Structure formats: structure tokens, C-alpha cells
Amino acid sequence: MRRSGGGRRSDRGVPRTDLPVWSFRLKLLLAAAAVWSCWVAPILAQSPGDESASYRLTFRGTWTRSATPGGVPGSAHFSPLIGAVHNHQVSFWEPGGRASRQMERVAELGIQRDLRALMDRNPHVLEVLEKEPQRSGTASASIEFEADRDHSFVTLVTMIAPSPDWFVGVSARSLLDDSGRWVDDLEVDLFPYDAGTEEGAEFSLDNPATVPQGTIASIRGMGKFTDAPMARLTFERLDPNEPEPRFTGDIAAEPVGDSGVIVFWRGSWAGAEMGLLSVEARSQTAGWARVTTADATAERVRIDGLRSETPYTFRLRADGRQGLEYSEGASATTGGYSGPCRAGDSFLCLGQRRFEVQVHWTDPDVAGNFGSGGAIPVATSDESGLFWFFDPANLELVVKVLDGRVLNGHYWVFYGALSDVEYWVTVRDTVGGLNRTYHNPPKQVSGKRDLEAF
């Protein structure tokens, strides 16, 4: 429902251009994307006249040494996301413009209260968007919202913290394509901006004001920053016919140290009425078991004492009046090694040895039967490799890491299986320092694509 006179608030929830074979390479990437998309991601049907659409916006921080090679501050994080769904008659910030007092508060201090109030009372705003990511430079957060044809633009900002007045965001990003249809999927890399309100060249607060005030300007590739994005936004159009679960919300897991993981949750899972949550984990050597408990409103819990370099899948459990409720799973592989790719019996090195791939498996039908996948490089491809589980002659899994930067600025991860055993695929970017863990539940034969893996 649209509120009269203002917006409703929601808390749901380097391209390669020097290659002589560029056009051939582009065709291969497009073909690969098309094939895999048909397999795992069918397009939502829509008519050109659809008046409204529902979306899930996901913010993912990518603040690593790839973005700021001089180092990442120990307190690095992004301030609470603040934004709006609006029409073309209002602008809250734009490159080359002057930051308002409300924008200045966000960029310098991460305080979104004033900008929220400005958006909330603006008659051109349909919905106010607000969500707080976890406190890290690689945190994520999701918001679900609605847009209509009169309000098809999204503006969003978050402070790069700590900093003088640096931020990332989008300004009046349209969710309609050139033909007037709602986009099904949209991904936007976020690069740093200077608000032009405070001096300073370090990751610090309490700097003198810029006099006279400057204009909002991109600082991509300048000073502390490289050409790598600081964060990414994805917009996913939701199927209106898909039923909503009774409990909704995000769950994520991030490794910390050599043997720890932080599990985060949002949405209704973080409501006070949920009370005490059980956090359960499973790995290749053990089924689901409670590892800790946490108050739902804490929105996070740290779990230490795990085995290093081991993938785990976590879920939340709530003991409600209608019985047990479980969240979706979130997977992470604990740390312990951060060196170059280890080519060998259990590791694939792909993409000119930038990406290290390892697979852990367990047989759901035979207790105690588990191991690491045997790696088989493919002589004709630097992007693909195979794994076997039980017998070298019996191939179980193909993994591919494609350089898709020419299309969307990211490296892509694909995998497909010929097995229904449970397994975890861990892909580690030895340059960026990030890893992604993908879990295949037991008794499922599936594949996956991640077009924003790195």
C-alpha cells in the first residue's frame, strides 16, 4: 500500500579488450551462459504491460586488498543501507551535484536518520529501503521491495567506513529495460565516490570540512582505490506466484581466523518473538548437530573450534508452536591457508592458477565413507577440471571458472554433477583472498552457476 504524501519503509528482508580473439571469446561466454541459464535459471514470464514488480535487492561488500591494496582497516565496514524506490521527479544524489546535508551525514558519519526522514516524507517516493549489513567489508544484506511503472527507479547509498566522506551507491537506477519491460536480473558494481564535504585521504574520521563545498565525484582508481569494485548490488525479480515461507530472512556464513565461522541472519529470523535459536552444522564427517544457541535479536554468532580448511553448512532452528522450523543453509570453508594455488591430487588450479578448487564428499548410504575429490586437470582447458570420488575411472563432477568480466565484470563459477552424494565445492581466489563454498545436499543431482562469484 502506498502512503499518501510519502514512501513506505521496508526492511524485508577489468575487462579484457586487448585480445585478438575477443569476438570469438564473447560468443563462447554467451553460449555458456545461455546453456547454464536454461538449466538452472528459467526466465520469469511477463507481459510488456505488467504494472508492478517485486524484487530482491542484495548488497555484497567486496572490500579486500584487491580494492584497496594499501590495506583494509581493521574496523572496515559499510554503514546501514538507506535508499528509496521513486519516480523521475526526485534525485537524492548524483555525480557532479552537491551533497545535501542529509547525504553529508551518511557519507561522513554513516548516519542515515536524516536522509531516511527526507525520503519518507517525499511525495515522489513509493518505498523507503533500509537494512544494516554485518559489520565487515565483505558483508551482505538483502531487501525485498515493490516497484511500479510510476516509481521504477532505485537510489541507494552506504558509507565506506571509516573514511572522510566516501561512499558507494546507485542514483536513480531504472528497473525497466529499453523496451519498457521489467528486468529479471540486474547486477551493478559499486565504486567509491567522494561527497565533496570533508578533507582527508586516509581511512579516518574527524577531518576538516571542505571549504567551499565540492561536488560528488568518482574516486575510482584514485588515491586508496583501484579499479576493483568495493561492493556489488544485484536485483532479482521475484515470482509473484511463489508462496512465502512462514519465516523469511537471509542467513550467511563467513570464515574468521583458521578455525572459526560467523553465522549471520536477518529478516523474521531476527525477530524477538523467535526467542532462542539453535545453530546447527553439518560437514562431511557429521550430520546435522547443534553447535551453539543464540538470541534471535543478536543477528549473529561466532563459532570457534572448528577444523581448519573444512567446509561446513549451517542452518537455524526454531522451536515454534507449529513444530520445528529450519532456515535455508549457508556454507563456508574455514581458513588456514592463504598461499598460492596448490596443484595436486586434491586441488585444481584454474584461470592461470588464480583459482584453487577443492571438493569434499561424503556417501549418505555408507557411514564413514567420505574423502576429498580426486582432481583431474583438463589438458585442453585452463578453465575447467574434473573430480572423481570413488574410482579414478568414475568421474563425478565438472567444475568451471570462466572469466566473464567482458560481459559483467566478474568471474563465474559453474559446476555440474553425475552423482547424488553430498559434496562441497570450495573455490578460492588466491589474488582477491575470497573463497566461495557451494553445497550439494545428499540424494540430489544438481548443478549451479554463480555469475558474481569473484
HELIX and SHEET records of a PDB file:
HELIX    1   1 TRP A   22  VAL A   40  1                                  19    
HELIX    2   2 ARG A  101  LEU A  109  1                                   9    
HELIX    3   3 ARG A  113  ASP A  120  1                                   8    
HELIX    4   4 GLY A  267  ALA A  270  5                                   4    
HELIX    5   5 ALA A  272  MET A  274  5                                   3    
HELIX    6   6 ALA A  296  ALA A  298  5                                   3    
HELIX    7   7 ARG A  405  ASN A  408  1                                   4    
SHEET    1   A 5 ARG A   8  SER A  10  0                                        
SHEET    2   A 5 VAL A 125  LYS A 131  1                                        
SHEET    3   A 5 LEU A  81  HIS A  86 -1                                        
SHEET    4   A 5 PHE A 153  ALA A 161 -1                                        
SHEET    5   A 5 HIS A  77  PHE A  78 -1                                        
SHEET    1   B 7 ARG A   8  SER A  10  0                                        
SHEET    2   B 7 VAL A 125  LYS A 131  1                                        
SHEET    3   B 7 LEU A  81  HIS A  86 -1                                        
SHEET    4   B 7 PHE A 153  ALA A 161 -1                                        
SHEET    5   B 7 TRP A 166  SER A 174 -1                                        
SHEET    6   B 7 TYR A 193  ASP A 194 -1                                        
SHEET    7   B 7 ALA A 217  SER A 218 -1                                        
SHEET    1   C 4 SER A 140  ASP A 148  0                                        
SHEET    2   C 4 SER A  52  GLY A  61 -1                                        
SHEET    3   C 4 ALA A 231  ARG A 237 -1                                        
SHEET    4   C 4 ASP A 185  LEU A 190 -1                                        
SHEET    1   D 3 ILE A 251  VAL A 256  0                                        
SHEET    2   D 3 GLY A 260  TRP A 265 -1                                        
SHEET    3   D 3 ARG A 300  ILE A 303 -1                                        
SHEET    1   E 4 ALA A 286  ASP A 295  0                                        
SHEET    2   E 4 LEU A 276  SER A 283 -1                                        
SHEET    3   E 4 PRO A 311  GLY A 320 -1                                        
SHEET    4   E 4 GLY A 323  TYR A 326 -1                                        
SHEET    1   F 4 ALA A 286  ASP A 295  0                                        
SHEET    2   F 4 LEU A 276  SER A 283 -1                                        
SHEET    3   F 4 PRO A 311  GLY A 320 -1                                        
SHEET    4   F 4 ALA A 330  THR A 333 -1                                        
SHEET    1   G 3 LEU A 348  LEU A 350  0                                        
SHEET    2   G 3 PHE A 355  THR A 362 -1                                        
SHEET    3   G 3 PHE A 370  SER A 372 -1                                        
SHEET    1   H 4 LEU A 348  LEU A 350  0                                        
SHEET    2   H 4 PHE A 355  THR A 362 -1                                        
SHEET    3   H 4 GLU A 422  ASP A 429 -1                                        
SHEET    4   H 4 ASN A 435  ASN A 440 -1                                        
SHEET    1   I 5 GLY A 374  PRO A 377  0                                        
SHEET    2   I 5 SER A 384  TRP A 388 -1                                        
SHEET    3   I 5 LEU A 395  ASP A 403 -1                                        
SHEET    4   I 5 TYR A 411  ALA A 417 -1                                        
SHEET    5   I 5 GLY A 447  ASP A 450 -1                                        
END                                                                             
